[in-house]
Amino acid sequence: MKIGVYGGTFNPPHLGHVTAARAVFELLKLDLLLLVPDGQPPHKVLPAGSPTPAQRLEMTRLAGEQLGLGEKVQTLDLELRRPGRSFTSETLEALRERYPQDELWLLMGTDMFLTLQTWHEPEKILSLAGVAAFGRTEADTEELFSVQRDYLYRAYPQARIFTLTIPGVVDVSSTDLRAMLARGEGGALLPPAVYGYILREGLYGTEADLKHLPFRQLRPVALSYLKYKRIPHVLGTEQEAIRLAERYGADVEKARVAALLHDCTKKLDMEQQLALCRQYGIQLDELERRALKLLHAKTGAAIARDVFGVDDEIYRAIWWHTTGHAGMTLLEKIIYLADYIEPSRDFPGVDKLRSVCYKDLDEGLLLGLEMTIKEMTDLGNPVHHATIEARDALKG
């Protein structure tokens, strides 16, 4: 197995990191990419007011997810847990013990590559891993790389070196980016979920009011709550909610907010969901206490109101988007159905359901409820009473 190791302060991880990592992953045909945030980098001091190690780890994890590689990319806290300076030779030594039969490749940018011989124990580094160096701008020429390559081959005959230039890659220094964020700029240079996390945590001098976010900021903040694979669903639900709201005369802005936040706690496990239920005083029935799938609607609604200050109409639309209930409001119907028929959904009958929804909303809602009841029954799963009551109310 070929394993790439990409370390750095990631303060913050930006699109330059992401695009470079993806390019090297593909060109080297790596099987696994490990992202390793520095604890205490030996070559520089982290600026005052930098995020905590846990925050840098989470930003790096979110950035790694944006690569779209699934389990082929992992974020390690190896250096963050190690006391003292974060030396690459020690990290590679630990990884060699973990992956004794695999081929390690150390990823780095131009500046790091050109000074590799000055690092702590460069000979050990080059004996433990190959080096994959990438230029982030067209100014990083092959001529520059070749001089350093030749030197390293002479000084360390065992070295394995691969160099490439990535034209058009986002080129921004983390120092400049931090200053831009403090001025309310720079969001477009970050993976959306990373930018959202920065706004949520108030990092780098950002002072976003989470209860009054414009949509350009609400969207990345909402995405920062999600697993990567759920992002297309949530964005699809937003677009479907807009279309349904426009079709049936609902408040489009409220539909967008509810759609963006409806799955904000979806990734939490049972223990975490129940903890939120206790925190917000959410009463659960017998089925809800043992059905994880039902809890995220309730806890998501609580987070949407507490953190983002949504009104009762949006709160209830999120609360009921999984089960439905008798006497649903227009917005509740729209969010329930937008979640059901958004473009990434693909199941038998979805095309018919979409067609009916745009002819008559209540007919679409009834069909969706009946499909849910049939699916749950066929699987031998209990159906929540609110879903049955919603269907019966529509049938009169």
N, C-alpha and C positions, 0 to 999 in steps of 0.2 A: 504494500500500500504506500502511495506517495502522499506525504502530509506536509502542508504548508503551515509555517508558523509566522504570524504577523503580529509583532509587538509595537508598542508605542504608548505615549501618554493618553492618546485619544481624548484630548481636552479642548474641544469636543471632537468626536469622530465625524468627519464630513464626507461629502460626495467624492472628494479626491481619494480618500481612503477606500471608499466602497468600489468606485470604478476601477481603481488600480488593482485591488484584491481580486475582483471578478476577472479582469483581463489575465492576470498571472495564473489564476486557478484554471482558466480554460486553456491557455497556451502550454502550461506545464502538465495539463491533464491530471490535476491533483484529485485524490480520492477524498481528502478531508482538509479543511482549513481551520486552524486554531487561531483565534484572536486573543491576544494576551496583553491586557492593559498593564503598564508599568506601575510598580508601587512607588519607589523613589528612584527616578531615573538618575544614573550616575553622571550624565553629561549636562544636566541643567536642573534648576530648582523649580518646582511647580509654583506658579504665581500665587500670591496671597489671594485668598477668597476662592480658590479653585474648588470644584465639587469634591465631595467626599469620595473615598475609594469605592464605596457601594454605588454612588451615583455614576461615577465613570464606568463602572462595570455594567450597570444597567443601560447606559447610553451605548456602550460598545455592543452589548447583546442586541439591542434594537437595531443598530446599524448592520450587524451581521445578518439579522433576519431579512433586511432589505435586499440582500444578495439573491434571495429566492432559491437558495440551495438546500433548504430543509435541514435534515440532520447532517448534511455534509459540512456544515459550518458550526463550530462550537466556540463559546466564549469561556475562557478559563480565568479563575482568580488566583492562579498559581503564584504570581509575583506580588499580588496585593496581600496575600497571607504571609509572605516571607518577610521577616524583619530586615531592616537595613536596606542598602542599595540593591536595585534590581539589575543584576548582571546577566546578560544574555547567555553566557557560558554556563551558568548554574541552571538557568531555565532549560536549555537544550539538554543538559546532563539529566535533569529530572524527566524530561520527555523521552530521552533515549531509554531510560529504565522502564517507562510506561509502554513504549513502543519499540521493543528491542529488535524486532525483525523488519521494521519499516524504514522507508527512505524519507528523511527530514529535509525540508527546504526552508531556509530563512528568507522571508520577504522584507525588502527595505527600499527606501527611496534613494535618490541620487546622493544627497548630502551624507547620509549614513554610509553608503557604499564607498564613497571617496575617502572616508576617514576610518574605515574598518580596521586598518592596521593599528590604530591608536586605542582600540577598545580593550577592555579587560580580557585577557587570555584569548587573543584572536586565533592563535594556533588551535586551541581547543574548539573554538567555535567552528572553524573550517574543517576540523576532523569529525565533528558531530553532525554537520548539516551542509548541504549545498547552499549557495547564495543565489537568490533570484532578485536582481536589482532592476528597478524600473525608473525611467525618467518621466516626470510628470508634465513636462512641457517640451515643445519641439526644440527648445534651446539645449535640452539635455541630449547631446549628439553622441553618435556612435564613437566619434573620435575621442570624446571625453571618457567614455566607458572603456575603450580599448586600452588606453594608457594605464588605467587602474587595474584592469584585468591582467595585463601583462605583468605588472608589478606583483600582484598577488600570486600569480602562478609561479613566479620566480622565488618569492619569499616563502610560499607555502605550497609545495609541489602537490600535496594531496587535495588542494582546493577544487571544488566543483562550482562553476560560476555560469549563471545564465542572466543575460541582460536584455532589456527591451525598452523601447520608447513607446509611450502611449499617447499619440497625438490627440489633442482635443480634450484631454482629461481635465476636470475641474482643478484649477491650480490656485490654492489659497492657503496662506499660512494660518495656523491656529491662533496665533497672536492677533493677526488682523481680524480674523473671524470673531474672536471674543470681543474686540472693540466694536465691531459692527453690531453684534447682538445687543451690547449695552446701549447703542443708539437706536435700537428698534429695527435694525436692518439684518441682512444676512440669512434669513430663513430659507431662501431658495438654494443656498449652498449646503444645506443639510438634508439628510434623509428625513422625510416628513415626520415619522414617528419620533426621531431624535429631537427635532425642533419642538414637537409637541411636549415631549418630556421636559425639555429645558424651560418651556413656558410654565408647565405645571409646577415645577420645582423652584421657579424664580432664579435660575442659574445665570451667571455672567451678567448680572445687573438688569436682567429682564424683569419687568414689573407688570406682567399681564394681570388684568382683573378677570379672573376665571368666570365670574358671574355676569360679565358683560363683554364677552369675546366677540369680535367680528368673525364672520364665517371663514375668512382666510386663516385665522388662528384656531378657531374651534375645530376645524377639520383635522389638522395635525395633532392637536391635543387629544381628540377622540381616538385617532389611530394609535396613539402611544399606549392606550390601554389594551390593545388587541394583539393576539398572535398574528403573525404575518399572513397565514393562510385565510384568516377571517377578514382581512382588509378589503378584498374585492367584494365580498358579500355586503359589508357595511356601506361601501361607496355605491354599490348597486342599489341597495335599499334606499339610500338618499335620493338617487335619481328617480327611482320608481315612485317614491313618496311625492316628489315634486310633480311628476306627471299626473298622478292620481289627484293630488290637491288642486292642480289647475283644472283638471277635468270636472271635478265635483264642487269646486268653489270653496275649498278649505283654505286655511291660513298656510301659505306656502312656507314661510319662515319657520313656523312652529313644526310643520311636517319635517323640514330639514333637520332641525335641532333634535327632534325625537328620533329620527332615523339614525343620525350620527351617534347618538348616545345609547341606543336601545340595547346594544350588546357590550356595554363598557365593563361589565363584570363577568362576561361569558367564560373567560379563561381560568377563573378561580375554581379551586377544587371544593369538595363538600365541606371540609373543615373551615375553609375561608368563607364560604357562603354562609354557613351557620353563624360564624362569628359576626359577620355584618348584620345578619338578622337580629342577633342579640343586641348589637350596638344601636341599631335603629328601631328596636322594639317591634319588629315585624312578626306578627302572629302567623304561624303555619298550621295547616291542617295535616292530617295523618299522612296523606299521599305526598305532600310537599316536603315533609321531614325526611323522606327517603328517596325523593326523585330529584336528582341534581339538575336535570334539564329545566325544571320549573322555577328554580330559585333565582336565576340570573335576571329575570324580568323584574322581580321585586327588589332585589338588591341594586340592580341597575337604576331603577327609578329613584331609590333612596340616594344613591350617589349623584344622580343628575340634579336632584333638588338641593342636596347639601352642598356639593362642590360647585355646581354650575348655576344654581339659583333658578331652575326652570319653574314655570308656573304649574298650577294643579292640572291644567289640561294636558300639558306635555307629560307631566309625571304619570298621569293615569294611562296615557297612550303607551308609555313604556311598560308600566305595571301589567297591562293586560295583553301585551303583544304576543305572548306565547299561548295563553289559554282562550282569550276572548271572554266575553260574559254577556249576559242578557242585557239588552238596552244600551249597546255601545254607541258612543258619540261618533261623529263624522271622523274626527282625527284618529280615534281609536281604531276604527275600521280601516282607515288608510294605512296606518302603521302595521296593523296585523297583516294586511294583504301585501303591502310593499315588501315586508320581510319574507312573505311566502312566494312571491312571483318575480322577485328581482332577476335581472338577466343571467346571473350565474347559476340560478336554480335549474336543475335538469332532472326531472323525474316523470314517470308516466302520468299524463293528464295535465301537465303544467301549461302547455300551449292552450288547451281548452279553457283552463282556469283564467289565464291572462285575457283571453278573448271575452269571457263572460264578465270579468271585472270592469272592463271598459265599456260594456253595454249597460250593465246595471250593477251598482256597487253592492246592494244587498243580495242579489242573486249570486254574485261572486263570493261574498262572505259566506253565504249558506253552503255553496259548493265547497269552499275551502274547509269549513268546519266539518262537513260530512266526509271529505277526503281524509282529514286528520283522524276522525273517529274510526273510520274503516281501517286505516293503516295501523293505528294503535291496537285495535281489536284483533286484526289479523296477526299481529306480532305477539298477542297474548298479554299486552300491557294494559294496565288500568287507564281509563280516560278521566281526566279531571272533571269534576261536576260542573265547573263553570263553562267548559266547552259544550257539554251536553245541554246545559240551560240556554246557552247562546243559540245553539241550533234549534232547540224547541221554540224559543221565542220568535225566531225568524219564520218558522213554519206555522206559527199561530196556534 
